[in-house]
Amino acid sequence: MKTRNFLFLLMSVAILFTACKSNDPEVKPTGITLNKTTLTLVQKKTETLIATLTPTDATGTITWTSSNTAVATVDNNGLVTAVAAGTATVTASVNSLTATCEVTVESDGSYDPAASLTGSAYYPIILDAASSAKVQSKIVADLRPDEATKFLYVWENTYTAGTATGPNFYGEVEGWVSLVVGSVGWSGAGFNVQDATTIDKLADITANPTGYYLHIGIKSKDNAVHVIGLDGQSNVKFALGATAFNDNGTLIEPLADFKRDGEWHEIEIPMTTLKTNGLLYASGMGTKNVFWFLSGGVAGTTLDLDAVFIYKK
């Protein structure tokens, strides 16, 4: 009888011990690190970042985010995909802890010009006649200068005319916008639209921006950083280059970059990104610079632009 009672007591203690172990609290992480703090990828390539929690027995759900999905995306497993040339910060977070990796995406040097003329809706700003004819039935609002209510204004003679000869972005011999920074010490120009009916048609883009992209054809041989801006009811601006643009002490961060080899390159930025960064179109906005740019104050810096439009893929 005593033996049976003793065995029963041992079993009770074992069950109690097991129950206590199963209810042990989870170990909260005190730190998080990534296997890489910098990462360089060629466009369209992928790499997985690995997050480690401390202490080693800590548990928690890791959330992954990218500061610039137009350049690089990251999934729930830390898989980074290079989308377009530029820089982005990938962040892994758990609770209030974070770790970051600075991602640089380099262009693979390839693009298919014809692909950007197969969308379903277009808002052209710079587009040659031959290419325009291919999407004519899909143009929702034509923002190109007509010298009546739509203009390209160079601000205070800060740019002079460049040389726009040879094939443009689409291989057409029709020219493009080529501007050279003068000797004033700064530069700026913008496509100004004064037609209210045309301006109002932009409202649909930020009302439902999914699938819309800002398309830019650009080429250069120098490493100058340029600024691109779009004005609406609220505005957005970003740099094109390897570093931020210093605008009188205000740093404008880059969203993309391109290879400086004197050849045409394609930049596409999702309108969802621009909306997140502050752009908002609405009815009744009035006169706006729908697309403007700065190139700094170094005389001789050249900006060559073509195939600038917003379109829906």
N, C-alpha and C positions, 0 to 999 in steps of 0.2 A: 504493500500500500504506500509506504514511504517512497519507494523507487518510482512508482507511477506518479506520485505528486511532484517528485523532483523533476522528472522528465517533462511533465506538464508546465512546470515553472520555467524550465529552459526554453521550451517552445514559445511560451508567452513573451519571454525576454527577447527572443530572436525576432518574433513578429513585431514587437514594439520597436526594436532597433531598426528593422527594415523600414517600418513606417516612418520613423524619424528621418532616415536617410532620404526617402523619396520626397519628403517635404522640405529638404534643405533649400534655402533661398538661392536664387541664381546669383552668380558672381557678376557684379556690374563692372564694365570696363572703365579703366582709369586713363587709357590712352589708345590712340589709333595711329598707325603708320602705313605708308604705302611702300611697295618695293622700289618705286621710282618717283623722284620729285620733278624730273623733267623727262620729256618724251618727244622725239621727233619722228614723224611718220610722213611718208609720201602719200599724196592724195589717193583715196580708195583702199589703202592698206588698213589693217587692224592689229591691235595688240591688247592683251588682257592685263590690267593692273591688279595687283594682289594686295588686299588690305589685311593687316594683322592687328588684333586687339591685345592689349595688356590689361591685367595679367593673362597668362596663356589659357587659363580656364574660364576667362570672361566670355559672356555670351551677349548677343544683341543683334538687332537687324540693321544692316549697313545700307544706307541710301546713297545712290550715286547721282551726281548732277554735273552738267556742263554749263559753263558760263556763256558759251557761244556755240549753239547747235548748228549754226551755219558753217562752222569750221570743223568741229568734232562732236560726235555724239558718244554717249556711254550708256550701256544697258545695265540691268540690275545685277549682273555678274561682273561688272567692271570692264567689259569689253569695249574698248575705244575704237571708233571708226573715223578715219580721216575723210572729211567731206570736201573741203576746199582749202586753198592756201590761206594761212593766217594763224592766229594764236587763240587758245582757249584754256581755261582753267577747269580741270576736272576735280571735283571734290567728293570725298567719301566721308560720310558722317554717321555717327551713332550717338543717340541722345544729344548732348551738347558738344560732343567732341568731333573735330574735323581733321582731315589730312588732305593736302592738295598736291596736284601734279600739273605743272605747266606744259601744255601740249603745243607743239609747233607743227603745223602741217605745210609741207612743201608741195608745190604744183607738180603734177606728173608731165606737164607740158603738152597735154593733149586736150582737145575739145572737138565737139562736132557742131559746127555753126548751124547746120540745117536743123538740128534738133530744137533749137530755140524758136523756130518758126512753125512749130507744129502744135502750139498751144491753142486754147479755146477762147481767150479774151486778151486784148492788147490795149495798152495805154502808151503809145510811142512818144519819146522825147527827142531821141536822135535815131533816125532810121532812114536809110537810102530808099529811093523810089522803087528800085527793082525788088528789094526785100519787102518793102511795104505792100507792094502789089500782091505778094503771096499770102498776106494776112488781112487784106483790105476788108473782107466781109466780117472779120473778127475784131475790128478796131472799135472799142467802146467810146474812147475819148482821145482825140488827137491833140497832144500837147506840144507838138513841134512848132517852132516859130513860123508865123505867117506875116509878120510885120504889120499886123492890124490890131490884134488883141493878144498876141503871143510873141514873145521876144527873147533873144539871148542878149543879156546885158553884161558887158564887162565893167566892173565897178572901178570908177576913177582911173581908167586907163592903166590898170595894173597888169594886164596881159597885152601882148601884141600877137598878131597872127603868126601861126606856125606854118609848116609845109605839110599839106595833106594831099600827097600824090602817091599813086600806086594802088594796090588792092586794099580795100577796106576790110573790116571784120568778116564780111561775108564773101570776100573775094571779088567784089564789084569795084570797078574803077569809077567811083562816084564821089570820092572824098569823104571827109569826116570832120570832126571838130578838133583842130590842133591849135593850141595856145602856148605862148612862151612868156614866162614871168619877166616883167620889165624891171626897171631900176628904182621903182617907188619905195621898195622895202617891204611890200606885202602884195598879196594877190587875191582876187576873188571875182567870181562871175556867177550868173544864175539864169536859169530859164524861167521867165516871168510870165504867168498866165493871168489875164485880166477878164476873161470871159467866164461869167458866173455859171452859165449852163454847163460848160466844159468842166470847170472845177468841181461842181456838185457831183459829177459822175464818179469822182474818186471815193465818195463816201462808202460805196459798196465794198471797197477793198478791205478797210479796217473793220467794217461791220462783220465780215466773215473772211479773214485773211488766209485761211487754210488753202494751200495749193497755189497761192500767188507768190511771185518772186520779183525782186528787182534785178534786172539783167544789165550788166555793164561789160562792154568790150573796151579793153585798155591795153596800151603798149608803152614801153619806155626803155631807155638804156641807162638811166641814172637811178639812184636809190632814194630819190625824194619821197617823202611821205605826203600824201594828199588827204584832204578832208572832203567828204561827200555829205551833203545835207538835203533833207526833204522837209518842206514846210507844210503844215496843215493847221488844224485847229490847235494842235500841239505838235512840236517839231522833234526831229531826230537828226543826229549827226554822228559820224564815225570816221575813223581814219582808214586809209588803204596804205599799208606799209608794214615793215617789220617792227616798228616801235610806235609809241604814242606821238601825236602831233602836239607840239607846244604852241598854243594860241594865246600869246601874251600871258603866260603863266598858268593857263588852264590846259590840262592834259586831256586830249581827245583820244580815247583808246581805239586801236584797230579792230575791225571786224574781219578783214581779209587782207591778203597780199598777193602778189603775182611775180612771176619770173621776169627779171629785167634784161631781156635779150633783144629788145627791139622788134619782137614779134607780137602778134595779137594774142591776148589771153582773155579768158572768160571768167567773170565773177558773177555768181548768183547768190543773193541773200534772201532768205525767206521773209516775207512780209510779216509773218508771225513774230520773228525776231525783232523787226523794226517796231512793231506795235508794242511788244514787251518793253522795248527801250524808250518808248514815249510817243511814237507817231500816232496821230489820230486824225482821220479825215471825217468831215461832217458837211452837211448841206449849209449853204449860206456863209462859207468861209471868206468869200471875197478874194481879192487879188493875192496871189501867192507865188513865191519862188518854188516851183514844184521840184526842182533839182538844181542844187548849187554846189560850188566847189571852191576850195582854197588850195594853193600849192606852195605856201610859204613866201619868203622874200628874197630868195637867192636868184639873182638875175640869170636868165638862160635856162632855168628849169622848164622842161617841156611837159605838157599834158596832152595826150592824144586819146580821145574818147570816140566811141562809135557804138551802135547797137545798144543804146540806153533806153530801156522801157520797163514798165511793169507788165507782167503777163501771168496768166493762169495756165498751168500745165494740164 
